[in-house]
């Protein structure tokens, strides 16, 4: 049996999967931005332009604890393993 998993793009700032058109951020011309989600990117700008990598990791950790019911340690490890690899943070 072959299991095909559709590849969902994910935000290159916070790692959120973007499965629906409304999950994507928007450029200043109103067109969707394929790299970032609507939490991170609106009207062509980052919503929190000065957020640091550490702060983003903390934010995503809280998110995972609440939404995925992970422990804080598990969520923290997961966030630290993938957030620094995203386009926004690779420098
Ligand atoms: Zn995002």
PDB file of the backbone (N, CA, C, O) and the ligand in Angstrom, with CONECT records:
HET     ZN  A 101       1
ATOM      1  N   UNK A   1       0.823  -1.210   0.000  1.00  0.00           N
ATOM      2  CA  UNK A   1       0.000   0.000   0.000  1.00  0.00           C
ATOM      3  C   UNK A   1       0.854   1.255   0.000  1.00  0.00           C
ATOM      4  O   UNK A   1       1.887   1.343   0.664  1.00  0.00           O
ATOM      5  N   UNK A   2       0.394   2.189  -0.746  1.00  0.00           N
ATOM      6  CA  UNK A   2       1.165   3.417  -0.843  1.00  0.00           C
ATOM      7  C   UNK A   2       0.420   4.543  -0.124  1.00  0.00           C
ATOM      8  O   UNK A   2      -0.744   4.830  -0.404  1.00  0.00           O
ATOM      9  N   UNK A   3       1.099   5.135   0.762  1.00  0.00           N
ATOM     10  CA  UNK A   3       0.488   6.255   1.471  1.00  0.00           C
ATOM     11  C   UNK A   3       1.046   7.545   0.890  1.00  0.00           C
ATOM     12  O   UNK A   3       2.247   7.809   0.956  1.00  0.00           O
ATOM     13  N   UNK A   4       0.171   8.321   0.335  1.00  0.00           N
ATOM     14  CA  UNK A   4       0.648   9.594  -0.197  1.00  0.00           C
ATOM     15  C   UNK A   4       0.275  10.707   0.771  1.00  0.00           C
ATOM     16  O   UNK A   4      -0.893  10.919   1.097  1.00  0.00           O
ATOM     17  N   UNK A   5       1.274  11.383   1.201  1.00  0.00           N
ATOM     18  CA  UNK A   5       1.007  12.472   2.110  1.00  0.00           C
ATOM     19  C   UNK A   5       1.166  13.780   1.367  1.00  0.00           C
ATOM     20  O   UNK A   5       2.247  14.097   0.870  1.00  0.00           O
ATOM     21  N   UNK A   6       0.090  14.534   1.295  1.00  0.00           N
ATOM     22  CA  UNK A   6       0.212  15.814   0.603  1.00  0.00           C
ATOM     23  C   UNK A   6       1.203  16.698   1.335  1.00  0.00           C
ATOM     24  O   UNK A   6       1.187  16.793   2.562  1.00  0.00           O
ATOM     25  N   UNK A   7       2.044  17.328   0.583  1.00  0.00           N
ATOM     26  CA  UNK A   7       3.044  18.193   1.211  1.00  0.00           C
ATOM     27  C   UNK A   7       2.457  19.560   1.469  1.00  0.00           C
ATOM     28  O   UNK A   7       2.155  20.316   0.545  1.00  0.00           O
ATOM     29  N   UNK A   8       2.301  19.859   2.738  1.00  0.00           N
ATOM     30  CA  UNK A   8       1.752  21.158   3.097  1.00  0.00           C
ATOM     31  C   UNK A   8       2.912  22.113   3.325  1.00  0.00           C
ATOM     32  O   UNK A   8       3.844  21.800   4.066  1.00  0.00           O
ATOM     33  N   UNK A   9       2.855  23.290   2.682  1.00  0.00           N
ATOM     34  CA  UNK A   9       3.925  24.253   2.957  1.00  0.00           C
ATOM     35  C   UNK A   9       3.799  24.769   4.379  1.00  0.00           C
ATOM     36  O   UNK A   9       2.699  24.785   4.932  1.00  0.00           O
ATOM     37  N   UNK A  10       4.879  25.183   4.967  1.00  0.00           N
ATOM     38  CA  UNK A  10       4.762  25.763   6.296  1.00  0.00           C
ATOM     39  C   UNK A  10       5.495  27.092   6.374  1.00  0.00           C
ATOM     40  O   UNK A  10       6.434  27.366   5.627  1.00  0.00           O
ATOM     41  N   UNK A  11       5.033  27.885   7.291  1.00  0.00           N
ATOM     42  CA  UNK A  11       5.547  29.247   7.441  1.00  0.00           C
ATOM     43  C   UNK A  11       7.046  29.230   7.705  1.00  0.00           C
ATOM     44  O   UNK A  11       7.528  28.490   8.563  1.00  0.00           O
ATOM     45  N   UNK A  12       7.776  30.053   6.960  1.00  0.00           N
ATOM     46  CA  UNK A  12       9.224  30.116   7.088  1.00  0.00           C
ATOM     47  C   UNK A  12       9.671  31.067   8.202  1.00  0.00           C
ATOM     48  O   UNK A  12      10.831  31.473   8.268  1.00  0.00           O
ATOM     49  N   UNK A  13       8.728  31.407   9.066  1.00  0.00           N
ATOM     50  CA  UNK A  13       9.073  32.225  10.229  1.00  0.00           C
ATOM     51  C   UNK A  13       8.737  31.480  11.515  1.00  0.00           C
ATOM     52  O   UNK A  13       9.556  31.418  12.432  1.00  0.00           O
ATOM     53  N   UNK A  14       7.517  30.907  11.584  1.00  0.00           N
ATOM     54  CA  UNK A  14       7.098  30.237  12.823  1.00  0.00           C
ATOM     55  C   UNK A  14       6.877  28.740  12.646  1.00  0.00           C
ATOM     56  O   UNK A  14       6.699  28.028  13.634  1.00  0.00           O
ATOM     57  N   UNK A  15       6.884  28.250  11.420  1.00  0.00           N
ATOM     58  CA  UNK A  15       6.734  26.810  11.189  1.00  0.00           C
ATOM     59  C   UNK A  15       5.312  26.303  11.127  1.00  0.00           C
ATOM     60  O   UNK A  15       5.093  25.096  11.022  1.00  0.00           O
ATOM     61  N   UNK A  16       4.339  27.197  11.189  1.00  0.00           N
ATOM     62  CA  UNK A  16       2.953  26.747  11.118  1.00  0.00           C
ATOM     63  C   UNK A  16       2.634  26.158   9.744  1.00  0.00           C
ATOM     64  O   UNK A  16       2.967  26.758   8.723  1.00  0.00           O
ATOM     65  N   UNK A  17       1.986  24.977   9.711  1.00  0.00           N
ATOM     66  CA  UNK A  17       1.577  24.443   8.409  1.00  0.00           C
ATOM     67  C   UNK A  17       0.500  25.331   7.787  1.00  0.00           C
ATOM     68  O   UNK A  17      -0.398  25.810   8.481  1.00  0.00           O
ATOM     69  N   UNK A  18       0.596  25.543   6.484  1.00  0.00           N
ATOM     70  CA  UNK A  18      -0.379  26.411   5.823  1.00  0.00           C
ATOM     71  C   UNK A  18      -1.149  25.595   4.795  1.00  0.00           C
ATOM     72  O   UNK A  18      -0.792  25.553   3.618  1.00  0.00           O
ATOM     73  N   UNK A  19      -2.193  24.958   5.253  1.00  0.00           N
ATOM     74  CA  UNK A  19      -2.964  24.071   4.405  1.00  0.00           C
ATOM     75  C   UNK A  19      -4.094  24.765   3.667  1.00  0.00           C
ATOM     76  O   UNK A  19      -4.583  24.259   2.657  1.00  0.00           O
ATOM     77  N   UNK A  20      -4.505  25.903   4.158  1.00  0.00           N
ATOM     78  CA  UNK A  20      -5.628  26.615   3.539  1.00  0.00           C
ATOM     79  C   UNK A  20      -5.154  27.974   3.032  1.00  0.00           C
ATOM     80  O   UNK A  20      -4.208  28.550   3.570  1.00  0.00           O
ATOM     81  N   UNK A  21      -5.816  28.479   1.997  1.00  0.00           N
ATOM     82  CA  UNK A  21      -5.379  29.781   1.442  1.00  0.00           C
ATOM     83  C   UNK A  21      -5.359  30.881   2.498  1.00  0.00           C
ATOM     84  O   UNK A  21      -4.505  31.766   2.451  1.00  0.00           O
ATOM     85  N   UNK A  22      -6.286  30.837   3.447  1.00  0.00           N
ATOM     86  CA  UNK A  22      -6.354  31.910   4.440  1.00  0.00           C
ATOM     87  C   UNK A  22      -5.244  31.821   5.495  1.00  0.00           C
ATOM     88  O   UNK A  22      -5.083  32.729   6.310  1.00  0.00           O
ATOM     89  N   UNK A  23      -4.488  30.730   5.473  1.00  0.00           N
ATOM     90  CA  UNK A  23      -3.358  30.609   6.403  1.00  0.00           C
ATOM     91  C   UNK A  23      -2.155  31.427   5.967  1.00  0.00           C
ATOM     92  O   UNK A  23      -1.276  31.730   6.774  1.00  0.00           O
ATOM     93  N   UNK A  24      -2.117  31.785   4.689  1.00  0.00           N
ATOM     94  CA  UNK A  24      -0.954  32.491   4.154  1.00  0.00           C
ATOM     95  C   UNK A  24      -0.994  33.983   4.492  1.00  0.00           C
ATOM     96  O   UNK A  24      -2.062  34.581   4.624  1.00  0.00           O
ATOM     97  N   UNK A  25       0.188  34.555   4.627  1.00  0.00           N
ATOM     98  CA  UNK A  25       0.283  35.987   4.793  1.00  0.00           C
ATOM     99  C   UNK A  25       0.056  36.692   3.468  1.00  0.00           C
ATOM    100  O   UNK A  25      -0.073  36.047   2.427  1.00  0.00           O
ATOM    101  N   UNK A  26       0.007  38.016   3.507  1.00  0.00           N
ATOM    102  CA  UNK A  26      -0.255  38.758   2.278  1.00  0.00           C
ATOM    103  C   UNK A  26       0.802  39.804   2.022  1.00  0.00           C
ATOM    104  O   UNK A  26       1.319  40.429   2.947  1.00  0.00           O
ATOM    105  N   UNK A  27       1.116  39.986   0.753  1.00  0.00           N
ATOM    106  CA  UNK A  27       2.016  41.056   0.342  1.00  0.00           C
ATOM    107  C   UNK A  27       1.266  42.379   0.328  1.00  0.00           C
ATOM    108  O   UNK A  27       0.044  42.410   0.474  1.00  0.00           O
ATOM    109  N   UNK A  28       2.005  43.476   0.150  1.00  0.00           N
ATOM    110  CA  UNK A  28       1.307  44.766   0.199  1.00  0.00           C
ATOM    111  C   UNK A  28       0.389  44.993  -0.995  1.00  0.00           C
ATOM    112  O   UNK A  28      -0.454  45.891  -0.971  1.00  0.00           O
ATOM    113  N   UNK A  29       0.547  44.186  -2.037  1.00  0.00           N
ATOM    114  CA  UNK A  29      -0.396  44.287  -3.159  1.00  0.00           C
ATOM    115  C   UNK A  29      -1.609  43.384  -2.945  1.00  0.00           C
ATOM    116  O   UNK A  29      -2.445  43.246  -3.837  1.00  0.00           O
ATOM    117  N   UNK A  30      -1.706  42.765  -1.761  1.00  0.00           N
ATOM    118  CA  UNK A  30      -2.856  41.930  -1.448  1.00  0.00           C
ATOM    119  C   UNK A  30      -2.736  40.491  -1.918  1.00  0.00           C
ATOM    120  O   UNK A  30      -3.584  39.658  -1.599  1.00  0.00           O
ATOM    121  N   UNK A  31      -1.692  40.196  -2.669  1.00  0.00           N
ATOM    122  CA  UNK A  31      -1.505  38.819  -3.117  1.00  0.00           C
ATOM    123  C   UNK A  31      -0.892  37.994  -2.001  1.00  0.00           C
ATOM    124  O   UNK A  31      -0.212  38.515  -1.117  1.00  0.00           O
ATOM    125  N   UNK A  32      -1.149  36.688  -2.064  1.00  0.00           N
ATOM    126  CA  UNK A  32      -0.653  35.899  -0.951  1.00  0.00           C
ATOM    127  C   UNK A  32       0.846  35.708  -1.012  1.00  0.00           C
ATOM    128  O   UNK A  32       1.453  35.633  -2.081  1.00  0.00           O
ATOM    129  N   UNK A  33       1.413  35.634   0.165  1.00  0.00           N
ATOM    130  CA  UNK A  33       2.843  35.414   0.294  1.00  0.00           C
ATOM    131  C   UNK A  33       3.048  33.932   0.581  1.00  0.00           C
ATOM    132  O   UNK A  33       2.506  33.395   1.547  1.00  0.00           O
ATOM    133  N   UNK A  34       3.828  33.286  -0.258  1.00  0.00           N
ATOM    134  CA  UNK A  34       3.957  31.835  -0.146  1.00  0.00           C
ATOM    135  C   UNK A  34       4.892  31.374   0.961  1.00  0.00           C
ATOM    136  O   UNK A  34       4.912  30.192   1.305  1.00  0.00           O
ATOM    137  N   UNK A  35       5.658  32.289   1.518  1.00  0.00           N
ATOM    138  CA  UNK A  35       6.644  31.879   2.527  1.00  0.00           C
ATOM    139  C   UNK A  35       6.155  31.990   3.964  1.00  0.00           C
ATOM    140  O   UNK A  35       6.593  31.237   4.834  1.00  0.00           O
ATOM    141  N   UNK A  36       5.247  32.929   4.213  1.00  0.00           N
ATOM    142  CA  UNK A  36       4.915  33.219   5.609  1.00  0.00           C
ATOM    143  C   UNK A  36       3.416  33.174   5.874  1.00  0.00           C
ATOM    144  O   UNK A  36       2.598  33.422   4.988  1.00  0.00           O
ATOM    145  N   UNK A  37       3.079  32.850   7.118  1.00  0.00           N
ATOM    146  CA  UNK A  37       1.665  32.730   7.496  1.00  0.00           C
ATOM    147  C   UNK A  37       1.075  34.093   7.850  1.00  0.00           C
ATOM    148  O   UNK A  37       1.786  35.092   7.953  1.00  0.00           O
ATOM    149  N   UNK A  38      -0.236  34.105   8.033  1.00  0.00           N
ATOM    150  CA  UNK A  38      -0.910  35.382   8.293  1.00  0.00           C
ATOM    151  C   UNK A  38      -0.656  35.903   9.698  1.00  0.00           C
ATOM    152  O   UNK A  38      -0.928  37.071   9.974  1.00  0.00           O
ATOM    153  N   UNK A  39      -0.141  35.067  10.595  1.00  0.00           N
ATOM    154  CA  UNK A  39       0.222  35.568  11.925  1.00  0.00           C
ATOM    155  C   UNK A  39       1.520  36.366  11.848  1.00  0.00           C
ATOM    156  O   UNK A  39       1.699  37.360  12.551  1.00  0.00           O
ATOM    157  N   UNK A  40       2.419  35.911  10.982  1.00  0.00           N
ATOM    158  CA  UNK A  40       3.756  36.506  10.915  1.00  0.00           C
ATOM    159  C   UNK A  40       3.862  37.636   9.907  1.00  0.00           C
ATOM    160  O   UNK A  40       4.683  38.539  10.075  1.00  0.00           O
ATOM    161  N   UNK A  41       3.046  37.601   8.864  1.00  0.00           N
ATOM    162  CA  UNK A  41       3.266  38.490   7.729  1.00  0.00           C
ATOM    163  C   UNK A  41       1.953  39.065   7.228  1.00  0.00           C
ATOM    164  O   UNK A  41       1.063  38.333   6.797  1.00  0.00           O
ATOM    165  N   UNK A  42       1.846  40.386   7.292  1.00  0.00           N
ATOM    166  CA  UNK A  42       0.629  41.057   6.827  1.00  0.00           C
ATOM    167  C   UNK A  42       0.991  42.280   6.022  1.00  0.00           C
ATOM    168  O   UNK A  42       1.904  43.023   6.383  1.00  0.00           O
ATOM    169  N   UNK A  43       0.276  42.494   4.927  1.00  0.00           N
ATOM    170  CA  UNK A  43       0.460  43.691   4.092  1.00  0.00           C
ATOM    171  C   UNK A  43       1.929  43.937   3.752  1.00  0.00           C
ATOM    172  O   UNK A  43       2.410  45.070   3.771  1.00  0.00           O
ATOM    173  N   UNK A  44       2.620  42.853   3.445  1.00  0.00           N
ATOM    174  CA  UNK A  44       3.995  42.991   2.984  1.00  0.00           C
ATOM    175  C   UNK A  44       5.026  43.182   4.083  1.00  0.00           C
ATOM    176  O   UNK A  44       6.199  43.426   3.801  1.00  0.00           O
ATOM    177  N   UNK A  45       4.590  43.070   5.350  1.00  0.00           N
ATOM    178  CA  UNK A  45       5.544  43.275   6.452  1.00  0.00           C
ATOM    179  C   UNK A  45       5.399  42.182   7.511  1.00  0.00           C
ATOM    180  O   UNK A  45       4.334  41.585   7.670  1.00  0.00           O
ATOM    181  N   UNK A  46       6.483  41.939   8.221  1.00  0.00           N
ATOM    182  CA  UNK A  46       6.381  41.067   9.380  1.00  0.00           C
ATOM    183  C   UNK A  46       5.577  41.783  10.455  1.00  0.00           C
ATOM    184  O   UNK A  46       5.757  42.980  10.679  1.00  0.00           O
ATOM    185  N   UNK A  47       4.688  41.047  11.119  1.00  0.00           N
ATOM    186  CA  UNK A  47       3.886  41.663  12.178  1.00  0.00           C
ATOM    187  C   UNK A  47       4.763  42.009  13.382  1.00  0.00           C
ATOM    188  O   UNK A  47       4.482  42.962  14.109  1.00  0.00           O
ATOM    189  N   UNK A  48       5.833  41.224  13.589  1.00  0.00           N
ATOM    190  CA  UNK A  48       6.768  41.531  14.665  1.00  0.00           C
ATOM    191  C   UNK A  48       8.179  41.563  14.083  1.00  0.00           C
ATOM    192  O   UNK A  48       8.934  40.599  14.207  1.00  0.00           O
ATOM    193  N   UNK A  49       8.525  42.682  13.448  1.00  0.00           N
ATOM    194  CA  UNK A  49       9.800  42.733  12.720  1.00  0.00           C
ATOM    195  C   UNK A  49      11.013  42.559  13.629  1.00  0.00           C
ATOM    196  O   UNK A  49      12.075  42.137  13.171  1.00  0.00           O
ATOM    197  N   UNK A  50      10.864  42.881  14.920  1.00  0.00           N
ATOM    198  CA  UNK A  50      12.032  42.832  15.801  1.00  0.00           C
ATOM    199  C   UNK A  50      12.111  41.589  16.673  1.00  0.00           C
ATOM    200  O   UNK A  50      12.973  41.490  17.547  1.00  0.00           O
ATOM    201  N   UNK A  51      11.222  40.652  16.437  1.00  0.00           N
ATOM    202  CA  UNK A  51      11.241  39.447  17.269  1.00  0.00           C
ATOM    203  C   UNK A  51      12.550  38.690  17.040  1.00  0.00           C
ATOM    204  O   UNK A  51      13.040  38.591  15.915  1.00  0.00           O
ATOM    205  N   UNK A  52      13.100  38.165  18.125  1.00  0.00           N
ATOM    206  CA  UNK A  52      14.360  37.415  17.997  1.00  0.00           C
ATOM    207  C   UNK A  52      14.046  35.931  17.827  1.00  0.00           C
ATOM    208  O   UNK A  52      12.925  35.476  18.055  1.00  0.00           O
ATOM    209  N   UNK A  53      15.069  35.206  17.423  1.00  0.00           N
ATOM    210  CA  UNK A  53      14.905  33.765  17.261  1.00  0.00           C
ATOM    211  C   UNK A  53      14.487  33.117  18.581  1.00  0.00           C
ATOM    212  O   UNK A  53      13.601  32.262  18.600  1.00  0.00           O
ATOM    213  N   UNK A  54      15.121  33.521  19.680  1.00  0.00           N
ATOM    214  CA  UNK A  54      14.767  32.948  20.981  1.00  0.00           C
ATOM    215  C   UNK A  54      13.310  33.204  21.340  1.00  0.00           C
ATOM    216  O   UNK A  54      12.611  32.325  21.844  1.00  0.00           O
ATOM    217  N   UNK A  55      12.870  34.431  21.069  1.00  0.00           N
ATOM    218  CA  UNK A  55      11.474  34.760  21.384  1.00  0.00           C
ATOM    219  C   UNK A  55      10.515  33.961  20.528  1.00  0.00           C
ATOM    220  O   UNK A  55       9.467  33.517  20.996  1.00  0.00           O
ATOM    221  N   UNK A  56      10.880  33.783  19.272  1.00  0.00           N
ATOM    222  CA  UNK A  56      10.031  32.993  18.391  1.00  0.00           C
ATOM    223  C   UNK A  56       9.962  31.542  18.887  1.00  0.00           C
ATOM    224  O   UNK A  56       8.897  30.925  18.878  1.00  0.00           O
ATOM    225  N   UNK A  57      11.090  31.016  19.312  1.00  0.00           N
ATOM    226  CA  UNK A  57      11.087  29.642  19.828  1.00  0.00           C
ATOM    227  C   UNK A  57      10.170  29.541  21.054  1.00  0.00           C
ATOM    228  O   UNK A  57       9.406  28.585  21.184  1.00  0.00           O
ATOM    229  N   UNK A  58      10.248  30.522  21.943  1.00  0.00           N
ATOM    230  CA  UNK A  58       9.363  30.509  23.116  1.00  0.00           C
ATOM    231  C   UNK A  58       7.899  30.565  22.728  1.00  0.00           C
ATOM    232  O   UNK A  58       7.057  29.870  23.296  1.00  0.00           O
ATOM    233  N   UNK A  59       7.616  31.409  21.744  1.00  0.00           N
ATOM    234  CA  UNK A  59       6.246  31.585  21.298  1.00  0.00           C
ATOM    235  C   UNK A  59       5.691  30.280  20.711  1.00  0.00           C
ATOM    236  O   UNK A  59       4.577  29.856  21.020  1.00  0.00           O
ATOM    237  N   UNK A  60       6.500  29.672  19.865  1.00  0.00           N
ATOM    238  CA  UNK A  60       6.075  28.428  19.223  1.00  0.00           C
ATOM    239  C   UNK A  60       5.959  27.303  20.264  1.00  0.00           C
ATOM    240  O   UNK A  60       5.088  26.440  20.157  1.00  0.00           O
ATOM    241  N   UNK A  61       6.833  27.320  21.258  1.00  0.00           N
ATOM    242  CA  UNK A  61       6.750  26.323  22.330  1.00  0.00           C
ATOM    243  C   UNK A  61       5.392  26.427  23.036  1.00  0.00           C
ATOM    244  O   UNK A  61       4.718  25.419  23.244  1.00  0.00           O
ATOM    245  N   UNK A  62       4.998  27.652  23.402  1.00  0.00           N
ATOM    246  CA  UNK A  62       3.692  27.851  24.049  1.00  0.00           C
ATOM    247  C   UNK A  62       2.549  27.350  23.177  1.00  0.00           C
ATOM    248  O   UNK A  62       1.606  26.715  23.651  1.00  0.00           O
ATOM    249  N   UNK A  63       2.662  27.652  21.899  1.00  0.00           N
ATOM    250  CA  UNK A  63       1.691  27.249  20.911  1.00  0.00           C
ATOM    251  C   UNK A  63       1.518  25.726  20.872  1.00  0.00           C
ATOM    252  O   UNK A  63       0.403  25.205  20.887  1.00  0.00           O
ATOM    253  N   UNK A  64       2.652  25.040  20.823  1.00  0.00           N
ATOM    254  CA  UNK A  64       2.625  23.578  20.729  1.00  0.00           C
ATOM    255  C   UNK A  64       2.058  22.967  22.003  1.00  0.00           C
ATOM    256  O   UNK A  64       1.335  21.972  21.949  1.00  0.00           O
ATOM    257  N   UNK A  65       2.382  23.557  23.146  1.00  0.00           N
ATOM    258  CA  UNK A  65       1.858  23.054  24.424  1.00  0.00           C
ATOM    259  C   UNK A  65       0.331  23.153  24.409  1.00  0.00           C
ATOM    260  O   UNK A  65      -0.372  22.220  24.797  1.00  0.00           O
ATOM    261  N   UNK A  66      -0.162  24.303  23.955  1.00  0.00           N
ATOM    262  CA  UNK A  66      -1.607  24.506  23.959  1.00  0.00           C
ATOM    263  C   UNK A  66      -2.326  23.702  22.883  1.00  0.00           C
ATOM    264  O   UNK A  66      -3.347  23.067  23.148  1.00  0.00           O
ATOM    265  N   UNK A  67      -1.787  23.735  21.675  1.00  0.00           N
ATOM    266  CA  UNK A  67      -2.517  23.138  20.562  1.00  0.00           C
ATOM    267  C   UNK A  67      -2.272  21.648  20.397  1.00  0.00           C
ATOM    268  O   UNK A  67      -3.173  20.900  20.017  1.00  0.00           O
ATOM    269  N   UNK A  68      -1.063  21.225  20.682  1.00  0.00           N
ATOM    270  CA  UNK A  68      -0.754  19.818  20.463  1.00  0.00           C
ATOM    271  C   UNK A  68      -0.691  19.033  21.767  1.00  0.00           C
ATOM    272  O   UNK A  68      -0.425  17.831  21.770  1.00  0.00           O
ATOM    273  N   UNK A  69      -0.939  19.725  22.867  1.00  0.00           N
ATOM    274  CA  UNK A  69      -0.919  19.083  24.182  1.00  0.00           C
ATOM    275  C   UNK A  69       0.392  18.357  24.441  1.00  0.00           C
ATOM    276  O   UNK A  69       0.415  17.243  24.965  1.00  0.00           O
ATOM    277  N   UNK A  70       1.465  19.005  24.069  1.00  0.00           N
ATOM    278  CA  UNK A  70       2.781  18.444  24.351  1.00  0.00           C
ATOM    279  C   UNK A  70       3.234  18.985  25.698  1.00  0.00           C
ATOM    280  O   UNK A  70       2.701  19.980  26.189  1.00  0.00           O
ATOM    281  N   UNK A  71       4.223  18.322  26.293  1.00  0.00           N
ATOM    282  CA  UNK A  71       4.804  18.899  27.499  1.00  0.00           C
ATOM    283  C   UNK A  71       5.704  20.049  27.067  1.00  0.00           C
ATOM    284  O   UNK A  71       6.104  20.156  25.908  1.00  0.00           O
ATOM    285  N   UNK A  72       6.006  20.899  28.033  1.00  0.00           N
ATOM    286  CA  UNK A  72       6.820  22.054  27.716  1.00  0.00           C
ATOM    287  C   UNK A  72       8.206  21.635  27.194  1.00  0.00           C
ATOM    288  O   UNK A  72       8.760  22.266  26.294  1.00  0.00           O
ATOM    289  N   UNK A  73       8.745  20.569  27.773  1.00  0.00           N
ATOM    290  CA  UNK A  73      10.069  20.087  27.352  1.00  0.00           C
ATOM    291  C   UNK A  73      10.035  19.556  25.913  1.00  0.00           C
ATOM    292  O   UNK A  73      10.890  19.889  25.092  1.00  0.00           O
ATOM    293  N   UNK A  74       9.030  18.729  25.630  1.00  0.00           N
ATOM    294  CA  UNK A  74       8.903  18.186  24.259  1.00  0.00           C
ATOM    295  C   UNK A  74       8.708  19.304  23.251  1.00  0.00           C
ATOM    296  O   UNK A  74       9.350  19.336  22.201  1.00  0.00           O
ATOM    297  N   UNK A  75       7.809  20.219  23.589  1.00  0.00           N
ATOM    298  CA  UNK A  75       7.508  21.325  22.683  1.00  0.00           C
ATOM    299  C   UNK A  75       8.750  22.183  22.458  1.00  0.00           C
ATOM    300  O   UNK A  75       9.027  22.609  21.337  1.00  0.00           O
ATOM    301  N   UNK A  76       9.492  22.431  23.531  1.00  0.00           N
ATOM    302  CA  UNK A  76      10.702  23.239  23.441  1.00  0.00           C
ATOM    303  C   UNK A  76      11.743  22.589  22.545  1.00  0.00           C
ATOM    304  O   UNK A  76      12.395  23.256  21.741  1.00  0.00           O
ATOM    305  N   UNK A  77      11.886  21.292  22.693  1.00  0.00           N
ATOM    306  CA  UNK A  77      12.862  20.578  21.859  1.00  0.00           C
ATOM    307  C   UNK A  77      12.457  20.608  20.396  1.00  0.00           C
ATOM    308  O   UNK A  77      13.285  20.815  19.509  1.00  0.00           O
ATOM    309  N   UNK A  78      11.179  20.401  20.162  1.00  0.00           N
ATOM    310  CA  UNK A  78      10.695  20.413  18.785  1.00  0.00           C
ATOM    311  C   UNK A  78      10.909  21.793  18.150  1.00  0.00           C
ATOM    312  O   UNK A  78      11.419  21.909  17.036  1.00  0.00           O
ATOM    313  N   UNK A  79      10.508  22.824  18.880  1.00  0.00           N
ATOM    314  CA  UNK A  79      10.650  24.189  18.353  1.00  0.00           C
ATOM    315  C   UNK A  79      12.121  24.501  18.073  1.00  0.00           C
ATOM    316  O   UNK A  79      12.452  25.083  17.040  1.00  0.00           O
ATOM    317  N   UNK A  80      12.989  24.115  18.987  1.00  0.00           N
ATOM    318  CA  UNK A  80      14.416  24.402  18.782  1.00  0.00           C
ATOM    319  C   UNK A  80      15.021  23.618  17.641  1.00  0.00           C
ATOM    320  O   UNK A  80      16.021  24.028  17.052  1.00  0.00           O
ATOM    321  N   UNK A  81      14.409  22.482  17.329  1.00  0.00           N
ATOM    322  CA  UNK A  81      14.972  21.678  16.249  1.00  0.00           C
ATOM    323  C   UNK A  81      14.591  22.199  14.870  1.00  0.00           C
ATOM    324  O   UNK A  81      15.335  21.991  13.912  1.00  0.00           O
ATOM    325  N   UNK A  82      13.436  22.878  14.744  1.00  0.00           N
ATOM    326  CA  UNK A  82      13.082  23.302  13.387  1.00  0.00           C
ATOM    327  C   UNK A  82      13.033  24.804  13.135  1.00  0.00           C
ATOM    328  O   UNK A  82      13.242  25.240  12.003  1.00  0.00           O
ATOM    329  N   UNK A  83      12.764  25.598  14.154  1.00  0.00           N
ATOM    330  CA  UNK A  83      12.661  27.045  13.904  1.00  0.00           C
ATOM    331  C   UNK A  83      13.968  27.640  13.337  1.00  0.00           C
ATOM    332  O   UNK A  83      13.920  28.406  12.374  1.00  0.00           O
ATOM    333  N   UNK A  84      15.132  27.300  13.918  1.00  0.00           N
ATOM    334  CA  UNK A  84      16.354  27.927  13.384  1.00  0.00           C
ATOM    335  C   UNK A  84      16.649  27.590  11.924  1.00  0.00           C
ATOM    336  O   UNK A  84      17.430  28.283  11.272  1.00  0.00           O
ATOM    337  N   UNK A  85      16.029  26.528  11.410  1.00  0.00           N
ATOM    338  CA  UNK A  85      16.278  26.143  10.014  1.00  0.00           C
ATOM    339  C   UNK A  85      15.390  26.873   9.023  1.00  0.00           C
ATOM    340  O   UNK A  85      15.609  26.785   7.815  1.00  0.00           O
ATOM    341  N   UNK A  86      14.393  27.591   9.514  1.00  0.00           N
ATOM    342  CA  UNK A  86      13.480  28.275   8.611  1.00  0.00           C
ATOM    343  C   UNK A  86      14.167  29.477   7.956  1.00  0.00           C
ATOM    344  O   UNK A  86      15.107  30.065   8.491  1.00  0.00           O
ATOM    345  N   UNK A  87      13.653  29.805   6.787  1.00  0.00           N
ATOM    346  CA  UNK A  87      14.261  30.853   5.962  1.00  0.00           C
ATOM    347  C   UNK A  87      14.506  32.174   6.709  1.00  0.00           C
ATOM    348  O   UNK A  87      15.553  32.801   6.548  1.00  0.00           O
ATOM    349  N   UNK A  88      13.539  32.580   7.517  1.00  0.00           N
ATOM    350  CA  UNK A  88      13.672  33.865   8.202  1.00  0.00           C
ATOM    351  C   UNK A  88      14.876  33.896   9.145  1.00  0.00           C
ATOM    352  O   UNK A  88      15.450  34.961   9.377  1.00  0.00           O
ATOM    353  N   UNK A  89      15.259  32.752   9.683  1.00  0.00           N
ATOM    354  CA  UNK A  89      16.266  32.724  10.739  1.00  0.00           C
ATOM    355  C   UNK A  89      17.624  32.230  10.258  1.00  0.00           C
ATOM    356  O   UNK A  89      18.606  32.285  10.999  1.00  0.00           O
ATOM    357  N   UNK A  90      17.681  31.759   9.046  1.00  0.00           N
ATOM    358  CA  UNK A  90      18.954  31.234   8.579  1.00  0.00           C
ATOM    359  C   UNK A  90      19.945  32.345   8.274  1.00  0.00           C
ATOM    360  O   UNK A  90      21.124  32.096   8.021  1.00  0.00           O
ATOM    361  N   UNK A  91      19.450  33.572   8.303  1.00  0.00           N
ATOM    362  CA  UNK A  91      20.303  34.740   8.135  1.00  0.00           C
ATOM    363  C   UNK A  91      20.720  34.921   6.719  1.00  0.00           C
ATOM    364  O   UNK A  91      21.446  35.864   6.405  1.00  0.00           O
TER     365      UNK A  91
HETATM  366 ZN    ZN A 101       4.205  32.205  10.771  1.00  0.00          ZN
END
